[in-house]
Amino acid sequence: MKFTQQLPKGVADLFSQDYQLKQQVIEDLKQLNRQYGFRQIQTPTFEYYDLFINLPGTMDTDQMIKMVDHDGKILVLRPDATIPITRMVASSYNDDHPESKLSYVTNIFRMENGESDVFSRSFMQVGVEHFGKACVEVDVEMIALAIESFKKVGLDRFQLDIGQATYFKALIGEAGLSTEDQLIVQEKIEQKNLPELKQLLEEFQLDEEIKNVLLQLPHLFGTSEAVLNQADELAINSKMKEAVQYLRDVYSLVDQLGYGAFISIDLGLINHLNYYTGVVFQGFIYDFGKPVIQGGRYDDLPPYFGMQQDAIGFGVYVDDLIAALKARGLLQNQTSPTILVYAAEWAEGFKVARELRRLGFEVEITKEVPSSNNAFVIDLNTKTIQTPQSNEKKTYTNMEDLTQKVGVIYGSN
Ligand SMILES: N[C@@H](Cc1c[nH]c[nH+]1)C(=O)O
């Protein structure tokens, strides 16, 4: 009988093949982040609830997975990486080293309640955060790194949507709405849900001019400069105009670096987390329904922790990225096969295996005649080596000869 204890909703086991594939993707992204000068750090898996609720532009508290500490204080499983990293950087901040470029590989926990069976309450993010001065070049380097992340894992058909949170915030700021109502409007714009947006704006009895621009926002996307020109024409205050000019500068530099073809401008993009203050972006893979990269500027968070710094970053939603790569056949196990040492005498087999393991090979010992021709077998009885998918057997004379031959064969695998 099979053991069928159920798992809670939104979590899953990972069997070794999938684990291996996941590690490969993570390793690729980690390497890229290192090459761009980001150094890896780690924050605790759970922190105080207070950290997340007292912030300007925090995330939805219903999404946090909570626990109660012995002293009655509420703890939260890391619902976001950016907030704890900002806390951490601020705790050791010093004026002599004002800039820091950090990366992370971490699990995020969110109390999703999807209607379908496929939703995740625990997922992996690989991300980067840059604390320092805000400028076009820093933003462009982040955008470039996001694009390079897609390329690194073998994708060539993807798109990065770039928006400007300031454009929306400078507009909605004039509408006299509560933060809660602003968020509802923001959500409808992001979903490009025009009928509901229209209805909502009627209910709120907004000023005609503001209402008209808000209704245009879901349409303000595309690959051409025309979107930026239109956004500029629609701007009703200088902050909005500056936001468009900034985006124009970013786009022009990104284009100069040869990344223009991957970019789409989207002024309706504000992002699911509310701490963004400037350039925001989302990375999409063709025919994959949700963004696998999310990021942007969040200059208001560091000052909240007493640090006069600006900040930008992004996270790659690794599990979603893997699902998309798998669907495109772009993910293959790169590991070499394990070597099987077949020995009638287990102790003899162990000694040979130990020597090969010392040299870095992955080895198992077997007392059964290996049946698959897909195996890499060293037969101690006949002193032969058989490689996968080959009927030909190579002979060896002694241990030195064996390790040398295995090295050659393994190296060419
Ligand atoms: N923390 C964001 C991604 C991000 C990193 N830095 C800035 N934004 C997320 O979970 O989507």
The ligand as a Gaussian input file, in Angstrom:
#p B3LYP/6-31G(d) Opt

LIG

1 1
 N       11.068000      41.738000      -3.978000
 C       10.468000      41.854000      -5.289000
 C       11.515000      41.870000      -6.371000
 C       12.484000      42.983000      -6.165000
 C       13.749000      42.901000      -5.759000
 N       14.203000      44.173000      -5.656000
 C       13.265000      44.980000      -6.008000
 N       12.188000      44.262000      -6.319000
 C        9.494000      40.690000      -5.526000
 O        9.382000      39.801000      -4.709000
 O        8.832000      40.655000      -6.543000

